Amino acid sequence: MDDKGISIIPRNEVRILVTEEDKTGEDILAMSDFFGSYVQQLADVIRANAVTTYVPSIPIADIGIIGEVVQRAEVISQGATQLLPDFDSLPKDIRQKLKDGIYKVGESKQVDGNLRAVIVDETGTRVKDVTLKEVNINPGTLEASRSITNQLQMRQIYAKLDAIQEMQSFQIARDRDRDIKVPFLDARYYILKAQGENCTDKEREEYLKKAADKLLSAMNSVYTDLTTSTEHMLKLTRFPIFQRKDQIRGYIGFLSEDIQVATKFVGLRMQVLDYLGDTDGAQIEMSRYQRVMTDFFTKALPNRGYSAATLIHLNYPYNAENRDCWYQLSEDLKPALEPKQDKEKEHIYLVSVEEDEDGEE
């Protein structure tokens, strides 16, 4: 990274497509969790700038807030302070036990003022220490912090959409393959070229720019298809009787896949732009995605008084297992789609979990 923090990930290390499905498969939805793998790389940038092994007091040293970071592995911002989870040191079994109530985050009695957080079991015995490391703030760490938040947000949205998609199965029409799938596969080719060991820096930049352009084309097609499919559903549902149920369900299927694929495409293109150092472009993509999705889930359709998501909800073929899933999805996604204020943080802390040697409190 240069003095201006132009690139938050080393430009000669492109790691986006990892699995065989990523590299050769054609089922986009079966490919890797692009968000999670990128978050880990960004966390490495933050970890390299951690300067203290222990912070005895922070402005929001609230045990409950620290517990949320450890349990959910989420970014928490409050005022001028931001807490980032150290993903490598937050074991899944610990988080699950915290979620199940077996463990809890408590206060250590070894530090004056009881400010240090520890993880204790059901008997109150300390099993893990929670350590906060303050991070050197520079343009690179600020950008990595923002990107971590964005990618975790995309992963959260994608996971909710994936739960809906599990309930449906349909064949993508030929024109959707041409307009949506083919540009993505073109982008994948250029990303694979950029990941090549013998690729020069100049070639890598050219390949990534081409990949970004192809992903933009794919995203524009998805957004356009969202609008077109919604308009056709409006026509098919104008009258309460003589409706063509099969056609309506077909468009519901298209819309379901569109919003899921759009989420994956945006997260992927933001990664490519970050590798290119185009952080402004990545933020533009995030803002555009939030607007499109917010409109889809909240903006009233012409002459209907409710959103496209509600239109699906009113016509969805529910059963006992998935009752009101589209309504619940709309409610769950509202906070996730809220634009995050991009404020500079005075303090960034990395929250880690460490083994306790003696097991005593």
N, C-alpha and C positions, 0 to 999 in steps of 0.2 A: 504494500500500500504506500502511495506517495504522501507528501506532507499535507495535501488537501483531502486525503481520504477518499480518492476517486473510486478505488476498487476495494470492496470489503472482503473479497475472497481472492487469493492469488490467481492471476489470470492464466497461469500455465497449469492450473489444476482444475480442469472441468470434470465434475463428477455429477452427472444428472441421470443418465440412463445406466442402470446397474444390473438388473436381472436379465435373463434371456428373453422373457416376455417383453421387457422394455425395448430390447434391441431388435427382436425379430417378430414378435407377436403382432396381431392386428386388432385384438380386443383392447381398446383404450381403457376401459373400466377395469380390466384385469391387471393393469400395469402397476408399478410401484407406488408407494405412498411418497410422491415427490416432495410433499411438504415436510414430512418428518425427517427425511434424509438431509434436506437442505438446512433445516433448523439445527441439526447436529453440527454441520459445518460452520454455521453462524455462531453457535455456542463456543466453538473452538476459538473464534476471533475474540469473543468476550473473555474467555478463560485466560487467554494469553495476556490480557491487560489487567488481570486481577492483581492487586498490589499488597493486600494485607491478608493474613491468615485468620484474623479474628476481629470483628467489630463489636465492641461491648455495648454501644448505644447508637441507635439510629432514630431519626425523627418519627418514624412510624413503627417503632419496635413493639408492635402488638403481636402477641403470641398467636392469636387467631389468624391474622393476615399471613404470618410466616407459615402457619399450618396449611393454608390454602395453596401456597406456592409448592410446598413439599408434597401434599396429597394429590393435587390436580396437575402438577407440572405446568402451570400457567404463568404468564407474565402479569404482575400486578403493579399498577402505577397509582400513586396517590400524591398529589401536590407535585413537588419537585423531586420526588424520590421514586425509583423504580426497582422492583425486586425481580430478578431473573433466576429461574431454576437452573442449576448445574446438572444438565440432563444425564450425564454419565454417572453421577453419584446419587441419583434418586432411584433406588431399586424398586422394581414393580411390586415385589412382595410387600415392601414397607408401605407403599401407597395403598395397596389393597387392604392391608390390615388397618390402616388409618381410616379408610372408607368404611370398613366393616365395624369400626368402633373397638377393635381389639387393642390397637395402639392409639395414643393421642399425643399431641404436642403440648408439653408442659414447660414449667420454668425451672431452670437449674438453680440449685442452692449453693453452687460453687462461686458464683459471681455476685459481687455487691449489687444490690438492687434487683436481683433476680431477673436480669434482662436477657440472659442467654437462653435460647430455646433448646429443648431436648425432646427426644421421642421416648415415651415410657410405655411399658406394657400395662396389662390390666391390674397388676399389683403395685404399680407406681415405680417399678424398677427401670432405671435408665438403660435403654438398649442401643440408642444411637444419639450422637451429638449433631446439632444443626450449627453449621458454621457459615458466617456471612463474610464475603470478601468484597471490599470496595474496589470498583473498577476505575482505571484511568479513563477519563472521558476525553475523547477526541472525535473528529468527524467519522472515523472508521467505526468506533464502538457505538456511536449514536446511530449510525446507519444500520449496523448489524442488529442493534436492539430493536429498531423499528421494523426491520425485515423479519426478525423472529416473531414479533407480535402479528404481523401480517400473515406469515405462513401458518402460524398456529390458528389464526382466525379462519384461513382457507381450509385447513384440515378439519376444523370443527364443523364448518358448513358442509364439507364433502361427506363427512361421516354421517351426518343427519340425512343427507340426500341418498346416500348409499342404502340406508335402512329402508327408505321408500322403494328404491330400485329393486331390492331383493324380492319385493312382492309382485313384480311384473316381468314379463318376457315378451319381446317382440323383435321382428326383423327390421333392421334399418333399411329404409327405401334406397334405391339406387342413386337418386339425386342427392340424398343426404350423405351417402358415401363419397360422392364426388365433391360436394361443397364443404364438408366438415372433416371427413376422415382422411382424404387424400392430402390436403394441405398439412395436416398433422404428421402424416407419414413422411412427407417431404421434409418437414422441420426435424423429425427424428433423424433422418439421414444426415443433415448438416450438423446436428449435435454430436452424432457418432463420429463424424469427421473431425470435429473440434476436440473430441476426447482422445483422438489418436496420439500415440506416444511420439510419433515423428512429425507432428504438426508444429509449424513455426508459430510464433506469436502473431505475426501478420495474417497467416492463413486462419488461425484460430478465431481471430476477430472477424474476418470476412465470413467464415462459416456461421458464427453465432449471429451475425447481423442478418444473414439469409434465413436462419432458423426463426429469428424474431419476426421477420416479415411474413413468413409462412404461418406462424402461429397467430399473427394479427388477422390474416385472411380467414383462418379457421374460426377465430373468435367472432369476427364480423358475420360470418355465415350462421353461427349458432345464435347470435343475438337477433339476426334477421328472421331466422326460423322461429324463434320464440314469438315474435310479433305475428308472423304469418299463421302459425298454428293456433294462436289465441284468437285471431280474427275468424278463422274457419270454425273454431269451437263456438264462438259467439253466434255465427249463422246457424249452426246445427242445433243450438239450444234456444233459439228464439221462441219456440212454442213448446208448451209442456207436453203436448201429445204428438204422436207420429214422429218421434225422434228416432234417428238412426244410431242406435246404441253402439253398434260395432265401430262405426266411424268415429263417434265421440271418444270411445275408449282408445282408438288408434291415436288420436291427437293427444290424449292424456299421456299415452306412452311416449310420444315424441317430445312433449313438453318436459316430462320427467327426466328423460335422458339429456335434453338440451341443458337444463340447469345444472345437472351433474357434470356433464362434459365441459361446460363453460367454466365451472369452478376449477376443474383440473387444468384446463388450458391457461387460465389466467395465472394460477400459481406457477405453472411451468414457464410462461413467458416472463413473469416477474423475475424468476431465477436467471433466465438468459440475459435480461436487461441488467441485472445486478452484476453478472460476470463481465458485461461490457462496460460497467461503470455508469450506466444511464439510470441513476437512482430517481431522477425526476420522471423519466418515462415509466418506471415501475410504479411510482406513486399515482401517476395518471391512470394506469391500468386498474389499480386498486379502486380509485375513486369512480371510474366508469363502471366497474363491476358492481360496486355498492349501489350506484344509482339504478342500474338495470334491474338488479335483484330486488331492491327496495320497491321499485315501481311494480314489479311482478307480484310481490307479496302484499303490497299495501295500497297502490293507486287504483282508484275506482275506474272500471271500464265504462265506455260510453253507453248510456241508457241502462246501466245495470246497478250502479251504486255500490259495487263491490269489486274486489281485485281479481286478477287472473287465477291466483292461487285458490281463492274462494270459489271461483267458477269450477275449478277441478274438484274441489271438496264437495260441491253440490251434485256433481255428476259421477263421482268416483264409485266403482263397484265394490263397496266395503263388504267385509265379512266379519265374523266374530273375532278373528285374530288381528285385524288391522283397523278396527273401528276408529273413525275420525283422525286417521294418521295425518292427512293433509292439513287439517285444522291445527293439530298439535305441532306439525312442522312449521307452519306459519308463525305460531306463537314462539316457538323455540328460536327461530332465526332472527326475529326482530332485534334482540340485543346484539347478536353477532354481526348484524349488518350496519350497526350504528357507526358512523365515521369516527375514528379516533383522533383526538386533538394531537397534532404533531408539535409538542412542546419540547424544548431542550430541557433535559434533566440536570439538576445540580448534583445528584448522586445516583449512581447505579450500583446495586449490590447483587452479587452472585450467591445464591443460597445452595449450600452443599450439605450432604448427609455423610457423616463419617462413622466408622466402627468405634464402639466403645470398648476399651480393653478390659476394664474391671467389672463392668456391668453394675456398678454401684452408683447411687445418687448422693 
